[in-house]
């Protein structure tokens, strides 16, 4: 297991915490696939699901932030856009055989997700605890 959920990752927004857990699970599936020699099609499917789910999660977060008038919405959205651009480029390279789904790529995903949740997402968690706003969307 590459990523393990811990209470330090909790934002206090139940739906988003569940989304984050799902992202952890998908990264762990990719990690297991690499370690156990999964076929390229299996790795491609996990990568596709990871990207699709991350985009769904980003849309959900951004909708919630916009509705709640989260003051750091624009910078948070920009982080999402940069990540999406990077991972889509990797996916394109992977599909064209220019890149492999490797531990290096997974480490990038882990580091980005850890720092994003513990940094930027923690900020909206703190905002939600201080404001009378929904903790679900």
C-alpha positions as CSV (number, residue, x, y, z in Angstrom):
1,X,0.0,0.0,0.0
2,X,1.4,3.3,-1.1
3,X,-1.1,5.6,0.5
4,X,-2.9,5.1,3.8
5,X,-5.7,7.3,5.0
6,X,-5.2,9.0,8.3
7,X,-7.3,11.4,10.3
8,X,-4.8,14.2,9.5
9,X,-6.3,14.2,6.0
10,X,-9.8,14.9,7.1
11,X,-11.2,18.2,5.9
12,X,-14.5,18.0,7.8
13,X,-16.4,17.9,4.6
14,X,-17.6,14.3,4.6
15,X,-18.2,14.0,0.8
16,X,-14.7,15.3,0.0
17,X,-13.1,13.1,2.6
18,X,-14.7,10.2,0.9
19,X,-13.5,11.4,-2.5
20,X,-10.0,11.7,-1.2
21,X,-10.2,8.1,0.2
22,X,-11.3,6.9,-3.3
23,X,-8.3,8.7,-4.9
24,X,-6.0,7.0,-2.4
25,X,-7.6,3.7,-3.3
26,X,-7.0,4.3,-7.0
27,X,-3.4,5.3,-6.5
28,X,-2.9,2.1,-4.4
29,X,-4.5,0.1,-7.2
30,X,-2.0,1.6,-9.7
31,X,0.8,0.9,-7.3
32,X,-0.3,-2.8,-6.9
33,X,-0.6,-3.1,-10.6
34,X,3.0,-2.0,-11.2
35,X,4.4,-4.2,-8.4
36,X,2.5,-7.3,-9.6
37,X,3.1,-6.9,-13.3
38,X,-0.3,-5.9,-14.5
39,X,-1.0,-5.8,-18.2
40,X,-0.7,-2.4,-19.9
41,X,-4.5,-2.3,-20.5
42,X,-5.1,-2.8,-16.8
43,X,-2.8,0.0,-15.9
44,X,-4.4,2.2,-18.5
45,X,-7.8,1.5,-17.1
46,X,-6.7,2.4,-13.5
47,X,-5.1,5.6,-14.8
48,X,-8.2,6.6,-16.8
49,X,-10.4,6.0,-13.7
50,X,-8.0,8.0,-11.5
51,X,-8.1,11.0,-13.9
52,X,-11.8,10.8,-14.4
53,X,-12.4,10.6,-10.6
54,X,-10.0,13.4,-9.9
55,X,-11.8,15.7,-12.4
56,X,-15.2,14.8,-10.8
57,X,-13.8,15.6,-7.4
58,X,-12.3,18.9,-8.5
59,X,-15.6,19.9,-10.1
60,X,-17.4,19.0,-6.9
61,X,-15.0,20.9,-4.7
62,X,-15.1,24.0,-6.9
63,X,-18.9,24.0,-7.0
64,X,-19.0,23.8,-3.2
65,X,-16.3,26.6,-2.8
66,X,-18.1,28.8,-5.2
67,X,-21.5,28.3,-3.5
68,X,-19.9,29.0,-0.1
69,X,-17.9,32.0,-1.4
70,X,-14.6,30.5,-0.2
71,X,-12.1,33.3,-0.4
72,X,-9.3,31.2,-1.9
73,X,-11.5,29.7,-4.6
74,X,-9.5,31.0,-7.6
75,X,-6.1,29.9,-6.4
76,X,-7.5,26.5,-5.4
77,X,-9.1,26.1,-8.8
78,X,-5.8,27.1,-10.5
79,X,-4.0,24.3,-8.5
80,X,-6.6,21.8,-9.9
81,X,-6.1,23.1,-13.4
82,X,-2.3,22.7,-13.3
83,X,-2.6,19.2,-11.9
84,X,-5.2,18.2,-14.5
85,X,-3.0,19.6,-17.3
86,X,0.1,17.7,-16.0
87,X,-1.7,14.4,-15.6
88,X,-3.5,14.7,-18.9
89,X,-0.1,15.2,-20.6
90,X,1.2,12.2,-18.9
91,X,-1.8,10.2,-20.0
92,X,-1.3,11.3,-23.6
93,X,2.4,10.3,-23.4
94,X,1.5,7.0,-21.7
95,X,-1.1,6.1,-24.5
96,X,1.5,7.0,-27.2
97,X,4.1,4.8,-25.5
98,X,6.3,7.7,-24.6
99,X,6.0,7.2,-20.9
100,X,5.4,4.3,-18.5
101,X,3.2,4.3,-15.4
102,X,6.1,4.0,-13.0
103,X,6.7,4.5,-9.3
104,X,8.1,7.9,-10.2
105,X,4.7,8.9,-11.6
106,X,2.9,7.5,-8.6
107,X,5.3,9.3,-6.2
108,X,4.4,12.5,-8.0
109,X,0.6,11.7,-7.5
110,X,1.2,10.9,-3.9
111,X,3.2,14.0,-3.1
112,X,0.7,16.2,-5.0
113,X,-2.3,14.7,-3.3
114,X,-0.7,14.8,0.2
115,X,0.4,18.4,-0.1
116,X,-2.9,19.5,-1.7
117,X,-5.1,17.9,0.9
118,X,-2.9,18.9,3.9
119,X,-2.4,22.4,2.5
120,X,-5.1,23.8,0.2
121,X,-7.9,21.5,1.2
122,X,-7.2,22.0,4.9
123,X,-7.8,25.7,4.3
124,X,-11.4,25.1,3.1
125,X,-11.9,22.7,6.0
126,X,-10.9,25.4,8.4
127,X,-13.2,27.9,6.6
128,X,-16.1,25.4,6.8
129,X,-15.6,25.0,10.6
130,X,-15.8,28.7,11.1
131,X,-18.7,29.5,8.9
132,X,-22.4,28.3,9.1
133,X,-22.1,26.6,5.7
134,X,-23.0,23.1,4.6
135,X,-20.4,20.3,5.1
136,X,-22.0,18.4,2.3
137,X,-22.8,19.5,-1.2
